[in-house]
Amino acid sequence: MTATLPARADVVVIGGGVVGLATARELAGAGRDVVVLEQFALDHTRGGSHGDARVFAYVHPEPEWVPMAVESMRLWRELEAEAGERLLDDSGGLYATERASLLTPALTENGVAFELLSAAATAERFPVTLPAGKQAIWTPQAATIFADRALLALAASVRTRGGAIHERTPVTALRRTPGGPGRVELETAAGAIRAETVVVAAGGWAGPLLAQAGVELPLVTRRGTVAYFPFRAGERIPPPLFEEGSPSIYSATSPGHGLKLGESRIGPTVDPDAPWEPDAESAARLAQRVRERFPTAVPSDPHLEIGLFGNLPEPRFVLEEHDGVIAAAACEGRGFKFAPLTGARLAALATAPAVR
Ligand SMILES: Cc1cc2nc3c(=O)[nH]c(=O)nc-3n(C[C@H](O)[C@H](O)[C@H](O)COP(=O)(O)OP(=O)(O)OC[C@H]3O[C@@H](n4cnc5c(N)ncnc54)[C@H](O)[C@@H]3O)c2cc1C
């Protein structure tokens, strides 16, 4: 039975993806009266957080993201302990690049263990074939997040801490109110609700919602095709690989479907509600990459999936407060692993004295 929507809450979070749930968990843990509104069921597959695998990498061209990764991993481990189940597979990870010397100082500074491997040394250790000019940075602490389990664990934690999650409750209007309790009013399919603060964690749907509250951000909604290739029976499984290139590619091992492969920051801009079809050209390029890089996977008949991205054009997070309305946009390709940290930062914004 669906619970009735309350008339008010301290904080309403729009969006039950990984960012919204991580934010609500922090807020509920801090004793705030928090309500999450999700337009679909939590386990839907139309946004950015579905699927069974996300890579937790430490290597980044942005050096300031390395200490963030260290902190975010600590928070994932806390959630794992609270959930009493494994949410991360300690797979390690490879980052293939021609500029390793620029990327490794941030790892050293932040105590992240790594090894530099030539293409030949990589092929000796792992079923991964790199071009001769590239090196791999191997980080044994990198991991694969069991994404669907992690979402369930976050939702369970929100509820255990006293937060409410209303599924199938799309927000249809968002506006500031002239006075009285609750600075922001939301209209939903289940009635109206007022809040002191609203966190818009609506992924690819965030731009128009924020605009209703007068918050204009140059968010771009894109979709990307992900292909899953089975492994050959009895063969070795490669660790996650990110390979810089045009486009860059990322891989993970999906417990359900084999080798998961996608292209980074590529794909058409879309209306998130328009019907979706996987991109056959992207799938063909991915099959070619399997032939070139992953000898233990079968490069044909992949299972295809689509993911939705709502981001700034450049690789940057949005965590901003605008007079009671907080804008959140996870950064494509990194949004999942950083979610516990992003959630903590958004919750801090929502409860800062200047905001409340
Ligand atoms: C294919 C793919 C691979 C990725 N790989 C990685 C990876 O390996 N590592 C990594 O760290 N990150 C990765 N990412 C990025 C990461 O998964 C995303 O950044 C993250 O999941 C986005 O979460 P979100 O909560 O911001 O958005 P979403 O998960 O899209 O959640 C937004 C939610 O808001 C809801 N919503 C929208 N509008 C409304 C409304 N009006 N009312 C109510 N609800 C609404 C939506 O239904 C949705 O559930 C990947 C992303 C994709 C798509």
The ligand as an SDF file (V2000), in Angstrom:
LIG
                    3D

 53 58  0  0  0  0  0  0  0  0999 V2000
   25.8480    3.3700  -18.6540 C   0  0  0  0  0  0  0  0  0  0  0  0
   26.4420    4.0750  -17.4840 C   0  0  0  0  0  0  0  0  0  0  0  0
   27.6430    3.6440  -16.9460 C   0  0  0  0  0  0  0  0  0  0  0  0
   28.1900    4.3060  -15.8570 C   0  0  0  0  0  0  0  0  0  0  0  0
   29.3430    3.8380  -15.3010 N   0  0  0  0  0  0  0  0  0  0  0  0
   29.7870    4.3900  -14.1460 C   0  0  0  0  0  0  0  0  0  0  0  0
   30.8810    3.8130  -13.4450 C   0  0  0  0  0  0  0  0  0  0  0  0
   31.4460    2.8150  -13.8790 O   0  0  0  0  0  0  0  0  0  0  0  0
   31.2660    4.3920  -12.2790 N   0  0  0  0  0  0  0  0  0  0  0  0
   30.6390    5.4840  -11.7590 C   0  0  0  0  0  0  0  0  0  0  0  0
   31.0230    5.9490  -10.6910 O   0  0  0  0  0  0  0  0  0  0  0  0
   29.6010    6.0530  -12.4080 N   0  0  0  0  0  0  0  0  0  0  0  0
   29.1610    5.5230  -13.5680 C   0  0  0  0  0  0  0  0  0  0  0  0
   28.0970    6.0690  -14.2280 N   0  0  0  0  0  0  0  0  0  0  0  0
   27.5060    7.3030  -13.7060 C   0  0  0  0  0  0  0  0  0  0  0  0
   26.5200    7.0460  -12.6170 C   0  0  0  0  0  0  0  0  0  0  0  0
   25.8970    5.7890  -12.7250 O   0  0  0  0  0  0  0  0  0  0  0  0
   25.4990    8.1680  -12.6610 C   0  0  0  0  0  0  0  0  0  0  0  0
   26.1880    9.4160  -12.6280 O   0  0  0  0  0  0  0  0  0  0  0  0
   24.5550    8.1020  -11.4900 C   0  0  0  0  0  0  0  0  0  0  0  0
   23.9780    6.8250  -11.3640 O   0  0  0  0  0  0  0  0  0  0  0  0
   23.4810    9.1570  -11.6660 C   0  0  0  0  0  0  0  0  0  0  0  0
   22.6560    9.0990  -10.5400 O   0  0  0  0  0  0  0  0  0  0  0  0
   21.5330   10.1820  -10.3120 P   0  0  0  0  0  0  0  0  0  0  0  0
   20.8610    9.8090   -9.0410 O   0  0  0  0  0  0  0  0  0  0  0  0
   22.1100   11.5460  -10.4470 O   0  0  0  0  0  0  0  0  0  0  0  0
   20.5530   10.0440  -11.5610 O   0  0  0  0  0  0  0  0  0  0  0  0
   19.4560    8.9190  -11.8510 P   0  0  0  0  0  0  0  0  0  0  0  0
   19.9200    7.5900  -11.4580 O   0  0  0  0  0  0  0  0  0  0  0  0
   19.0330    9.1070  -13.2620 O   0  0  0  0  0  0  0  0  0  0  0  0
   18.2900    9.3080  -10.8710 O   0  0  0  0  0  0  0  0  0  0  0  0
   17.4490   10.4080  -11.0770 C   0  0  0  0  0  0  0  0  0  0  0  0
   16.0700    9.9680  -10.6440 C   0  0  0  0  0  0  0  0  0  0  0  0
   15.1890   11.0880  -10.6220 O   0  0  0  0  0  0  0  0  0  0  0  0
   13.9080   10.6300  -11.0000 C   0  0  0  0  0  0  0  0  0  0  0  0
   13.1320   11.7790  -11.4400 N   0  0  0  0  0  0  0  0  0  0  0  0
   13.3950   12.5780  -12.4860 C   0  0  0  0  0  0  0  0  0  0  0  0
   12.4530   13.5390  -12.6130 N   0  0  0  0  0  0  0  0  0  0  0  0
   11.5680   13.3370  -11.6010 C   0  0  0  0  0  0  0  0  0  0  0  0
   10.3750   13.9950  -11.2140 C   0  0  0  0  0  0  0  0  0  0  0  0
    9.8940   15.0620  -11.8710 N   0  0  0  0  0  0  0  0  0  0  0  0
    9.7260   13.5290  -10.1340 N   0  0  0  0  0  0  0  0  0  0  0  0
   10.1920   12.4500   -9.4300 C   0  0  0  0  0  0  0  0  0  0  0  0
   11.3230   11.7820   -9.7830 N   0  0  0  0  0  0  0  0  0  0  0  0
   12.0020   12.2200  -10.8560 C   0  0  0  0  0  0  0  0  0  0  0  0
   14.2220    9.6600  -12.1270 C   0  0  0  0  0  0  0  0  0  0  0  0
   13.1570    8.7930  -12.3910 O   0  0  0  0  0  0  0  0  0  0  0  0
   15.4650    8.9580  -11.6030 C   0  0  0  0  0  0  0  0  0  0  0  0
   15.1500    7.7770  -10.8990 O   0  0  0  0  0  0  0  0  0  0  0  0
   27.5330    5.4330  -15.3180 C   0  0  0  0  0  0  0  0  0  0  0  0
   26.3250    5.8660  -15.8620 C   0  0  0  0  0  0  0  0  0  0  0  0
   25.7670    5.1890  -16.9170 C   0  0  0  0  0  0  0  0  0  0  0  0
   24.4580    5.6580  -17.4810 C   0  0  0  0  0  0  0  0  0  0  0  0
  1  2  1  0
  2  3  1  0
  2 52  2  0
  3  4  2  0
  4  5  1  0
  4 50  1  0
  5  6  2  0
  6  7  1  0
  6 13  1  0
  7  8  2  0
  7  9  1  0
  9 10  1  0
 10 11  2  0
 10 12  1  0
 12 13  2  0
 13 14  1  0
 14 15  1  0
 14 50  1  0
 15 16  1  0
 16 17  1  0
 16 18  1  0
 18 19  1  0
 18 20  1  0
 20 21  1  0
 20 22  1  0
 22 23  1  0
 23 24  1  0
 24 25  2  0
 24 26  1  0
 24 27  1  0
 27 28  1  0
 28 29  2  0
 28 30  1  0
 28 31  1  0
 31 32  1  0
 32 33  1  0
 33 34  1  0
 33 48  1  0
 34 35  1  0
 35 36  1  0
 35 46  1  0
 36 37  1  0
 36 45  1  0
 37 38  2  0
 38 39  1  0
 39 40  1  0
 39 45  2  0
 40 41  1  0
 40 42  2  0
 42 43  1  0
 43 44  2  0
 44 45  1  0
 46 47  1  0
 46 48  1  0
 48 49  1  0
 50 51  2  0
 51 52  1  0
 52 53  1  0
M  END
$$$$
